[in-house]
Amino acid sequence: MNEVDVGLAIILTTLLVLLLVAGLTISVFISSRQRSKQLIELEKTKLTFEKELRKVENEVSEQLYQQFASELHDNLGHSLACIRIEIENKKLDNPGFVAAFENIDPYLEEAVKELRLLSKSMNTDYIANIGLTHALELEVERQKQLKKFQVHYHNSYSDKVLDKNQELVLFRISQEIVHNVLKHSHAKNFRLSIQSHPTFAFIAMDDGVGFLFDKIIEGPSASGLKNILRRSKMADFICNVDTAPGQGCRFEITLRTTTSST
């Protein structure tokens, strides 16, 4: 074999190796793109599934709220009404006992009023009809009736910033926050504010005992806090929690499309 043939063989061999390398590279590239596409589709499917799951969870929760509101109104409300009627009958039958019932009447009246407010706050259809700001005012009024702490409320929210589902979820979040304050904070003051300009923000804060967030969120008593974070995510909110022992607790909820302030 002469030098020309050897050179030609080397060139052909080199070209063949390059073609093989190029083929492998293209194959790997195509496979990688297909893999990436599959991962993207899988992630989309996962997000869709999670969104639908959260939607179902929210619907189930609202059905339970609705059922509880009906039970309160129909059963307990009826029982309290019967008690009031019985007391009035006793007064008519025994005029001398009127003074004895004077101390009972205010407590009964307060119980009826509290039950009415609670029933409304649990009634999903009622909350959806009156809108977010009126629903928050209803909850503020209910907390004032309880007299557990001073309630300070500021509203500069305009309608149509949130959709109906987001408004309902935010109201349920506010109830969860208030429940936690009542149960754990030992606060003297509770402040609630909502605004739509310049950006949407919902802020709830107390001057109670506070807590270590990282420690509590992993503990067995964090169901309320987890519900707040889960519901926030479900409605495309960002929820920031600022708290420390002895420094109270502050929740700030903003829309995911906005930048939350620190």
N, C-alpha and C positions, 0 to 999 in steps of 0.2 A: 504494500500500500504506500503510495507516494505522499509527499507532504500536502499536496492539494486535497487528496482524499481525507487525510487526517484532519486537516483544518475544517473541511466541510462537515465531517462527522462531529467535531467539537461544537461547531456552530449549531448543527441540527440538535445535538444533545442539549445544548444550552437553551435553545428555543423551546424544546420540549419541556425542560425543567421549568422555564418561565411560564409556559402555558399551564403546566400543572399547578404551579404556585398561584398564578392568576385565577385559575379555576377554583382552587381551594379558598382563596381569599373572597372571591365573589360568592361562593357557596356559604361561607361563614357569615358574610355580610347579609345575604338574603335571609339566612336562618336567624341571624341576630335581629333583623328588622321584623321578621315574623314573630319572633319571641317577644319583642318589645310591644308589637301590636296586640299580641295575645294578652300580655300583662296589663296593657292599658284597658282592653276590653274587660278583662277580669276585674280590674279595679272599678271600672264603671258599673259593672254588674253588682259588685259588692256594695258600692255606695247607694245604688238604687235599692238593693235589698234592705240595707240599713235604714234608708229613708222611709221605705214602706213599713218596715218593722216599727220604727218610732211613731209613724202615723197611726198604726193599729194600736200601739200602746197608749197613745194619747186619746184615741177614740174610746178605748176600754176605760181609761181613767175618768173621762168625762161622763161616760154612762154611769159609772159608780157614783160620781158627784151628783148626777141628776137623780139617781135612785135614792141617795141619802137625803137630798133636799126634799124629795117627795115624802119620804118617811117622816122627816122632821115636821113638815107642814101638816100632813094628814093625821099622823098618830100622836106625836107629842103635842102638837098645836091643839088638837082636839081635846086631849087630856087637860091641858091648861085652861081651855075655854070652859070645860065642864067644872073644873075647880072654881073658877070665877063665878059661874052661875050658882053653884052650890053655896058659896060664901054669901052671895047676894040674897039667896033664899033664906039662909040662916039669919041674916040681918033683919029681913022682913018678918020672919016668924018670931024672932027674939030681939026686939029693939034694945034690950038691955045689954046685948052682946056687941053692939055696934062699935063701942070703944075698944073692945078686945081685938077686933079685926083691923084696927087702924094701923098697927105696926106690920101686919101681914100684907096689906094692899100694895104698898110701895114695892116690896120685894117681888110680889106676883106681877105687878105691872112691868118691872124691870126685866123679869124673866121672859115675859111675853114679847117685849121689845127686842131683847137679845135673840130670842128664837127666830123672830121675824127677819132680823138682819142676817143671822147665820143662814137661814133657809134661802134667802135671796143670793147670798154670796156663793152658795153651793149650786145654785140653779144655773146650769150652762146656758140654756135658752135666754134666761133673763139677763145674764151678763152680756151675752152676744148682742142683745137688743139695745141695752142702755149704753154700750160702748165702754172703752177702757177707762176714761177719766171719771165717769160716773161710778164705775165699778170700784175704782180706787177710793173715791170719796165714801162709798158705802163701807168699805173695809176700814177706812180711817174712823168713821163714825162708830163702827162696831168696837174698835179698839179703845176709843174714848169711853164707851159705855163700860168696858171692863175695868178701866181705871188702874191698870197695872203699871203704866208709865205715861209720861207726857208725850203726845204725838204731835209732830210738826210736819205739815204737808205743804208742798209748793208745786203748782202745776202751771207749766207754760207749754203744754203739748197741744199740737194741732192735729186734727184728724187726717187720715190718709197717709200718714208716714209709715205706719205698719198695716199689714193686712189683718183681716178678722182673726185668722188662726194665730198670728203672732201676738195680737192683743190679748186673746184668751190665754195663751201660754204665759205671757208676761204677768197677767193677773194671777194665775196659779203660782207662778214663781214668787210673786209678792206675798201671797198667803203662806207659802212655805217659809219664807224669810221671817215673817211675823211670828209664825209658830215657833221657829227656832229661838227667836228673841225672847218670847214668852217662857220657853222651856229652859233655856240655858244661860241667858245673858245677865240676869239680875240688873238690867238697865233701868235708868231713871228717865232717859229721853230716847225717843226713836224718831228719826227724821227720814222723810220720804219725799223725793222730788222726781219730776219727770219733765223733760224738755224735748223739743223737736228742732230747735235752732240754736246755734249754727249747725250742730249735728245732734242726732238723737242720743239721749242718755237717760237712763233710769238709775237712780242712786238711792240706796237704802242703808242707813247707818245707825248704830246705837253706841251708847257710852258705857256699855257693860264690861264684863270681865275679859272678853276676848279669848283667843285660843291659839295654839300652834297648829297652823293649817296642815302642814305635812304630816304631823302626828295624828290629828283627828281624822283626816281623809282616809287613812288606812285602818282606822279603828272600827269597832262594831256599832258605834253610835253615830256614824256619818251618813245614815240613809237620807236624812233631810238635805244635807249639803250635796250629796251625790245627785239627788233628784233635781236640785237647782241647776247644777252643772249640766246634767243630762238634758233637761228641758231647754236650757239655753242653747245647747248645740242643736237640738232638734228644730228649733225655730230660727236658726241662722243668727244667733246672738253670740257676742263675746262677753263672757262673765269674768270679771276680775274681782278677786277677794283680797282685801287688805285687812289683816288682823294680827294681833299679838297679845300675849297675856297682859291684862291691865290696860289695854288701849282700845277696847271696844272692837267693833267689826264694821267694815264698809264693803258693800256690794255695789259694783258699777257694771251696768249692762248696756252694751252698745250694739249697733248692727255690725255684722261681719264685714260689710262693705266700707265701714268707717274705721278710723283709727281711734282706739280707746286711749283716753288720757290717763296719765299716771297720778 
